[in-house]
Amino acid sequence: MIPTESLEIVRAVAHFKNFTAAAKHLHKVPSAISYTVRKLEERLDVQLFLRDSKRVELTPAGEHFIQQTGKLLAELEELEKTTRQMATGWEHEIKIALDNVVNQGMIYDLIRDLQAVRPETSLVINTEVHNGSWDALFHNRCQLVIGAPKTIPDNIANNDRFDWKPMGSLEWDLVMSPEHPLASISGPISQDMLKTYSSICIQDTSRIFRQGYNLLLEDQQILLVPSFRMAIECLLKGLGITIMPSHFVQPYIEQELLVRKDVLDIPMNDSCYLAWNKEVMGNGIRWVLDWLGEESWLNKVWLQYDTMKPMGYHVP
């Protein structure tokens, strides 16, 4: 059986295309790296690398070896995690995705409390946008997502691996700077009026599922940005208009830095979900779900603007 250390050495050489660089990365001497590769080639009776004085390149057999060992090492890592979870009931690692529509201040309380309860469990927090949340859950980039949009893809809805519960209503506002031409219009804004101006859209992070945008009309010019934080900066500079969650823009409206306008016939994501993968659920995910609470509390702290504690709070 080939030692996993040998696999990691070969993969390092393939990555750096240089024995010395691979040795430095692995904190070994170059002679140990070249010896390990040579002995492995002798054992397999194949040449994995083509060598010259400056760099090494994979042979076709070497490329196959690297591809398969990547899968093997990932499976071994997963085996280690699941075995540890079987013994303790707790996941080795919990991956949570925050959709861009939710208040993110609460996550720091969650991190602190989880570390106090289970410091051995690693916590990975990522942000997703729109269908990227469902995509991340389905393709195992996270085990739990907070704020997934109301339209559940068939891949999720028809799959017993997943479960979800509502987080309540999500309100949106059409906003712009006070200097924007639409700011002086009285009455609701029509789609024809909106089409004339650039729409600030948040880039959907979905990799496989169909992507979408929060405000995009046919033939409308767009300014695509990665987050609502940047979208707000663009709004303040008069670079476009957008529809944004009310709890994000309310303080700017109160300070008269942004102007809110009624808009006609624009479909919006007016609710969202807390969703999780039941197939990989251990004590950690159960603890997180219990900590997060039920719909009314989820809505209050993740989807509403609190004038007293705008970063969010949590009642034990």
Sequence and secondary structure as in RCSB ss.txt:
>XXXX:A:sequence
MIPTESLEIVRAVAHFKNFTAAAKHLHKVPSAISYTVRKLEERLDVQLFLRDSKRVELTPAGEHFIQQTGKLLAE
LEELEKTTRQMATGWEHEIKIALDNVVNQGMIYDLIRDLQAVRPETSLVINTEVHNGSWDALFHNRCQLVIGAPK
TIPDNIANNDRFDWKPMGSLEWDLVMSPEHPLASISGPISQDMLKTYSSICIQDTSRIFRQGYNLLLEDQQILLV
PSFRMAIECLLKGLGITIMPSHFVQPYIEQELLVRKDVLDIPMNDSCYLAWNKEVMGNGIRWVLDWLGEESWLNK
VWLQYDTMKPMGYHVP
>XXXX:A:secstr
   HHHHHHHHHHHHHTSHHHHHHHHTS HHHHHHHHHHHHHHHTS  EEE SS EEE HHHHHHHHHHHHHHHH
HHHHHHHHHHHHHSS SEEEEEEETTS  THHHHHHHHHHHH TTSEEEEEEE THHHHHHHHTTS SEEEEEES
S  HHHHT TTEEEEEEEE  EEEEE TTSGGGG  S B HHHHHTS EEEE    SSS    SS  TT  EEEE
S HHHHHHHHHTT  BEEEEHHHHHHHHHTTSSEEE BSS     EEEEEEEGGG  HHHHHHHHHH  HHHHHH
HHSS  SS TT     
